Amino acid sequence: MSAPASLLGVETRHRGDRTLVALSGPLGAGTEQALLDNLTQFLNSSGTGLDLDLSQVDHCDCAGLNVLLSTRRRALDDGKSVVLHASSPAVRGVLVDTDTLPLFTGVGGAARLTPSAVGADDEDVRAEIGQLRQAMQTRPVIDLARGTLMASFRLTPEDAWTVLVSVSQHTNTKLRQVAHDLVHAVTGEGLTDDMRRQLAVAVTEVRRTPAASGSTAD
């Protein structure tokens, strides 16, 4: 069941030439349009971009992630940035599982996610830094997988990214593993039945829905 858009809480505070946006409630199906509208408005009125406080977000799914990615892409097009200032376990789990956390932490961004910011202890932070490094090392295979999807299904870069994220979430598989399996499928190694089924569903979905919330990784 979709969450009512009214459950999305939004507060803002200007910090110099940036805008701090604090969100609460669910980010996903049912609130994605309200989320996109709010973030677009705040981004347009900001000087250099947005700092996101997501520490009170209790749920985040693929739809919510795609809005965050779309807002980041729009910010980059405008010469601005979207940076994760604080995160809840729900948001951090999705970002880590899909290897998108580095996109919101900037250069050397792992150091920005301090224990006070994300409610983690030192061991959690060290583990997260290791995950970030691993994610950056696997970016080439993710880019190859996106290219494979674009060529195979005539998808846009945004839709190819959306398909990767969707298959990752619906098969409960790390994004880098999904990318690895897709790339190696080109050389003759077969996909699992579940992954092949979810891939077909995801491709059908992005073709049916106009690309409005997908984004690419840089």
C-alpha positions in Angstrom: 0.0 0.0 0.0 1.3 3.4 -0.9 2.1 5.9 1.9 0.0 9.1 1.8 2.0 12.1 0.7 0.9 13.9 3.9 3.2 11.6 5.9 6.2 13.3 4.4 7.6 15.9 6.8 9.7 18.7 5.4 11.6 21.4 7.2 14.2 23.8 5.8 16.9 26.1 7.2 19.3 28.4 5.2 22.9 27.9 6.0 24.9 30.6 4.1 24.4 29.9 0.4 23.1 26.3 1.0 19.7 25.0 2.2 19.4 22.3 4.9 16.4 20.1 4.1 15.3 17.9 7.0 12.9 15.1 5.9 10.9 12.7 8.0 8.5 9.8 7.4 8.7 7.5 4.4 10.5 8.2 1.1 9.0 6.1 -1.6 5.8 5.1 -3.3 3.1 7.5 -2.5 5.4 10.4 -1.4 7.8 10.5 -4.3 6.0 13.3 -6.2 5.8 15.5 -3.1 9.4 14.7 -2.4 10.5 15.6 -6.0 8.4 18.8 -6.0 9.8 20.0 -2.6 13.5 19.2 -3.4 13.2 20.8 -6.8 11.8 24.0 -5.3 14.5 24.1 -2.6 17.2 23.4 -5.1 16.1 26.1 -7.4 16.1 28.7 -4.6 19.4 27.6 -3.1 22.8 29.2 -3.9 25.0 26.2 -4.2 22.8 23.3 -3.4 21.2 21.2 -0.6 22.3 19.5 2.5 20.0 16.6 3.4 19.1 15.6 7.0 17.4 12.2 6.6 17.9 11.0 10.1 14.2 10.9 10.7 13.3 9.0 7.6 11.8 5.6 8.6 11.5 4.0 5.2 13.2 4.5 1.8 12.6 2.4 -1.3 13.5 2.4 -5.0 11.1 5.3 -5.8 12.6 7.5 -3.0 16.1 6.7 -4.1 15.4 7.6 -7.7 14.0 11.0 -6.6 17.2 11.6 -4.7 19.3 10.6 -7.7 17.2 12.8 -10.0 17.6 15.8 -7.7 21.4 15.2 -7.6 21.5 15.1 -11.4 19.5 18.3 -11.6 21.9 20.0 -9.1 24.9 18.9 -11.1 23.4 20.4 -14.3 22.9 23.7 -12.4 26.5 23.7 -11.0 25.2 22.8 -7.5 25.4 19.8 -5.2 23.3 17.6 -3.0 25.1 16.3 0.1 24.0 13.9 2.7 24.3 15.7 6.1 22.7 13.0 8.3 21.1 9.6 7.6 18.8 7.1 9.2 19.6 3.3 9.1 16.7 2.9 6.5 18.3 5.4 4.1 21.8 4.4 4.7 21.0 0.7 4.1 19.5 1.5 0.7 22.4 3.8 -0.3 25.0 1.2 0.7 23.1 -1.7 -0.8 22.9 0.1 -4.2 26.4 1.6 -4.0 25.0 5.1 -4.3 26.2 6.4 -1.0 29.4 7.9 -2.5 27.3 10.1 -4.8 25.9 12.0 -1.9 29.0 12.4 0.3 31.3 14.3 -2.1 35.0 14.0 -2.5 36.4 12.3 0.6 32.8 12.1 1.6 33.2 9.2 4.0 34.7 11.5 6.5 31.5 13.6 6.5 29.4 10.8 7.9 30.5 11.1 11.5 28.9 9.1 14.4 27.0 12.2 15.5 25.6 12.7 12.0 24.4 9.1 11.4 24.1 7.7 14.9 26.8 5.2 14.3 29.7 4.2 16.4 33.4 4.2 15.3 33.2 0.6 14.1 30.2 1.4 11.9 31.9 4.4 10.4 35.1 2.3 9.6 33.0 -0.4 8.0 31.1 2.2 6.0 34.4 3.7 4.8 35.5 0.3 3.6 32.2 -0.2 1.8 32.6 3.2 0.1 36.1 2.3 -1.1 34.8 -1.0 -2.4 32.0 0.7 -4.2 34.3 3.2 -5.9 36.5 0.3 -7.1 33.5 -1.5 -8.6 32.2 1.5 -10.5 33.7 0.3 -13.9 31.6 -2.9 -13.9 28.5 -0.9 -13.0 29.2 1.5 -15.9 29.7 -1.5 -18.2 26.4 -3.0 -17.0 24.6 0.2 -17.7 26.1 0.3 -21.1 25.0 -3.3 -21.7 21.4 -2.5 -20.7 21.4 0.7 -22.9 22.6 -1.3 -25.9 20.5 -4.4 -25.4 17.2 -2.7 -24.6 17.7 0.7 -26.1 17.4 2.4 -22.7 18.4 5.9 -21.7 21.3 6.2 -19.2 18.7 7.2 -16.6 16.5 4.2 -17.3 19.4 1.8 -17.3 20.4 3.0 -13.9 16.8 2.6 -12.7 16.7 -1.0 -14.0 20.0 -1.8 -12.1 18.6 -0.4 -8.9 15.3 -2.1 -9.3 16.8 -5.6 -10.0 19.2 -5.1 -7.0 16.4 -4.3 -4.6 13.9 -6.9 -5.8 16.5 -9.8 -5.8 18.1 -8.6 -2.6 21.4 -8.6 -4.4 24.2 -6.0 -4.1 24.2 -3.6 -7.1 27.8 -4.4 -8.0 26.9 -8.2 -8.1 23.9 -7.5 -10.3 26.2 -5.5 -12.6 28.8 -8.2 -12.6 26.2 -10.9 -13.5 24.8 -8.8 -16.3 28.2 -8.1 -17.8 29.2 -11.7 -17.7 25.9 -12.8 -19.1 27.0 -11.2 -22.4 29.9 -13.7 -22.5 27.5 -16.7 -22.1 27.1 -17.0 -18.4 23.4 -17.3 -17.6 21.5 -15.2 -15.1 19.4 -16.8 -12.4 15.7 -17.2 -13.1 14.8 -14.7 -10.5 17.3 -12.1 -11.8 16.1 -12.7 -15.4 12.5 -12.3 -14.3 13.1 -9.1 -12.3 15.2 -7.7 -15.2 12.3 -8.2 -17.6 9.9 -6.6 -15.1 12.2 -3.6 -14.5 12.7 -3.0 -18.3 9.0 -3.2 -18.9 8.3 -0.7 -16.1 10.8 2.0 -17.3 9.4 1.7 -20.8 5.9 2.2 -19.6 6.7 5.1 -17.3 8.2 8.3 -18.6 11.7 8.9 -17.2 11.2 11.5 -14.5 13.0 10.3 -11.4 15.9 8.2 -12.6 19.5 9.4 -12.6 22.9 8.4 -13.6 26.1 8.0 -11.6 29.0 10.2 -12.6 
